[in-house]
Amino acid sequence: KQWYQRRVAITAGNDFSRKVPRSTSILFHLNALFVSALPIWLFWRIQQLELNTYGIMFGIVTIVSTFLMSLAYKNVKYSLKHKIAQRRHAGVTAEVMQQVADASSEKKKTVKKEKDDRVLFKKTEVADLEATHFSIFYNNALFLFLTIILSFYILKNFSAGANYLGSSLTS
């Protein structure tokens, strides 16, 4: 019970802040690094940019793109978390109340404050996970789509190096 109360206190303080936990930040950075490095393969194999010649540019653009992608992940997650929490409130409340009812039949009655805290914690947990996953999916899809459109259609007449630079950083 003490562990649960500490969890609720921590969650209630960080309910919908812009800060993300360290584990989520690491997840964002690793995903961003992977997705930011994908255009290297595209330009190395299709546009024939040599890794020896353009390696420094690939590295710098990948680092900058990784940083920008992780910021995009955080911003989308923040904007979605509250909306998701509102939409999932009824379902989460029903689930938590069922769990409390099952536990209460065996033990003493659960206080309303504790029920509300459990609902708040579960709602925040569900909204956080959904917002994190959707943010990663949405930003990755948008980045890759824009990279392909920019590199093959809009910037196709530019040199291969400028095409890579422009399409990766603009996306």
C-alpha positions as CSV (number, residue, x, y, z in Angstrom):
1,K,0.0,0.0,0.0
2,Q,2.8,2.4,0.8
3,W,4.4,1.6,-2.6
4,Y,1.1,2.4,-4.3
5,Q,0.7,5.7,-2.4
6,R,4.2,6.8,-3.4
7,R,3.4,5.9,-7.0
8,V,0.2,8.0,-6.9
9,A,2.1,11.0,-5.4
10,I,4.8,10.9,-8.0
11,T,2.2,10.5,-10.8
12,A,-0.1,13.2,-9.5
13,G,2.8,15.7,-9.5
14,N,3.9,14.9,-13.0
15,D,0.4,14.4,-14.4
16,F,0.6,16.2,-17.7
17,S,4.0,18.0,-17.7
18,R,6.3,18.4,-20.6
19,K,9.1,16.5,-18.9
20,V,9.5,12.9,-19.9
21,P,11.0,10.1,-17.8
22,R,14.6,9.1,-18.5
23,S,13.5,5.8,-20.0
24,T,11.1,7.5,-22.4
25,S,13.8,10.0,-23.4
26,I,16.2,7.2,-24.1
27,L,13.5,5.4,-26.2
28,F,12.9,8.7,-28.1
29,H,16.6,9.2,-28.8
30,L,17.2,5.7,-30.0
31,N,14.2,5.7,-32.3
32,A,15.2,9.1,-33.6
33,L,18.7,7.9,-34.3
34,F,17.5,4.9,-36.1
35,V,15.0,6.8,-38.3
36,S,17.5,9.7,-38.9
37,A,20.1,7.2,-40.2
38,L,17.7,5.5,-42.7
39,P,18.2,8.2,-45.3
40,I,21.9,7.4,-45.3
41,W,21.2,4.0,-46.9
42,L,18.8,5.7,-49.4
43,F,21.4,8.1,-50.6
44,W,24.3,5.7,-50.4
45,R,22.6,3.0,-52.4
46,I,20.2,4.9,-54.7
47,Q,21.9,8.3,-55.1
48,Q,25.4,6.8,-55.1
49,L,26.9,9.0,-52.4
50,E,30.1,7.4,-51.2
51,L,30.4,6.9,-47.4
52,N,34.1,7.9,-47.5
53,T,33.4,11.2,-49.2
54,Y,30.2,12.2,-47.4
55,G,30.7,10.5,-44.1
56,I,31.2,13.7,-42.1
57,M,28.1,15.3,-43.6
58,F,26.1,12.1,-43.0
59,G,27.2,12.1,-39.3
60,I,26.4,15.8,-38.7
61,V,23.0,15.6,-40.4
62,T,22.1,12.5,-38.5
63,I,23.0,14.0,-35.2
64,V,21.0,17.2,-35.9
65,S,18.1,15.2,-37.3
66,T,18.1,12.9,-34.2
67,F,17.9,15.9,-31.9
68,L,15.1,17.5,-33.9
69,M,13.2,14.2,-34.1
70,S,13.4,13.6,-30.4
71,L,12.0,17.1,-29.8
72,A,9.2,16.3,-32.2
73,Y,8.4,13.1,-30.3
74,K,8.2,15.0,-27.0
75,N,6.0,17.8,-28.4
76,V,3.5,15.4,-30.0
77,K,3.4,13.3,-26.9
78,Y,2.7,16.3,-24.8
79,S,-0.1,17.5,-27.0
80,L,-1.7,14.0,-27.2
81,K,-1.5,12.9,-23.6
82,H,-4.3,15.0,-22.2
83,K,-6.6,14.2,-25.2
84,I,-6.0,10.5,-24.8
85,A,-6.6,10.6,-21.0
86,Q,-9.9,12.3,-21.6
87,R,-11.0,9.7,-24.1
88,R,-9.9,6.7,-22.1
89,H,-11.4,8.0,-18.8
90,A,-14.6,5.9,-18.9
91,G,-12.9,2.7,-19.8
92,V,-10.1,3.1,-17.3
93,T,-12.5,4.0,-14.5
94,A,-14.7,1.0,-15.2
95,E,-11.6,-1.3,-15.2
96,V,-10.2,0.2,-11.9
97,M,-13.6,0.1,-10.2
98,Q,-13.9,-3.6,-11.1
99,Q,-10.5,-4.3,-9.7
100,V,-11.3,-2.4,-6.5
101,A,-14.6,-4.2,-6.2
102,D,-12.9,-7.6,-6.5
103,A,-10.3,-6.6,-3.9
104,S,-12.8,-5.0,-1.6
105,S,-15.0,-8.1,-1.4
106,E,-12.1,-10.0,0.1
107,K,-10.8,-7.2,2.3
108,K,-12.2,-4.0,4.0
109,K,-13.9,-1.3,2.0
110,T,-11.7,1.0,-0.1
111,V,-11.8,4.7,0.5
112,K,-13.1,7.0,-2.2
113,K,-9.8,8.9,-2.2
114,E,-7.9,5.8,-2.9
115,K,-10.2,4.8,-5.7
116,D,-9.8,8.2,-7.3
117,D,-6.1,8.0,-6.9
118,R,-6.0,4.6,-8.6
119,V,-8.1,5.9,-11.5
120,L,-5.9,8.9,-11.9
121,F,-2.7,6.8,-11.9
122,K,-4.1,4.2,-14.3
123,K,-5.5,6.9,-16.6
124,T,-2.1,8.7,-16.6
125,E,-0.3,5.5,-17.3
126,V,-2.5,4.5,-20.2
127,A,-2.4,8.0,-21.7
128,D,1.4,8.1,-21.4
129,L,1.9,4.8,-23.1
130,E,-0.5,5.5,-25.9
131,A,0.9,9.0,-26.5
132,T,4.5,7.7,-26.5
133,H,3.8,5.0,-29.1
134,F,1.6,7.2,-31.3
135,S,4.2,10.0,-31.2
136,I,6.9,7.7,-32.4
137,F,4.7,6.2,-35.1
138,Y,3.4,9.6,-36.3
139,N,6.8,11.3,-36.4
140,N,8.6,8.4,-38.0
141,A,6.0,8.1,-40.8
142,L,6.0,11.8,-41.4
143,F,9.8,12.1,-41.5
144,L,10.2,9.2,-43.9
145,F,7.3,10.3,-46.1
146,L,8.7,13.9,-46.3
147,T,12.3,12.6,-46.9
148,I,11.2,10.5,-49.9
149,I,8.9,13.2,-51.4
150,L,11.6,15.9,-51.0
151,S,14.5,13.8,-52.3
152,F,12.8,12.2,-55.3
153,Y,10.4,14.9,-56.4
154,I,11.1,18.3,-55.0
155,L,14.9,18.4,-54.8
156,K,15.6,15.9,-57.6
157,N,17.4,18.5,-59.7
158,F,19.9,19.4,-57.0
159,S,23.2,17.7,-56.5
160,A,23.1,14.5,-54.5
161,G,24.8,16.0,-51.5
162,A,22.5,19.1,-51.4
163,N,19.5,16.8,-52.0
164,Y,20.5,14.7,-48.9
165,L,21.1,17.8,-46.8
166,G,17.9,19.5,-47.8
167,S,15.6,16.5,-47.6
168,S,16.9,15.2,-44.3
169,L,17.0,18.5,-42.4
170,T,13.7,19.8,-43.9
171,S,11.9,16.6,-43.0
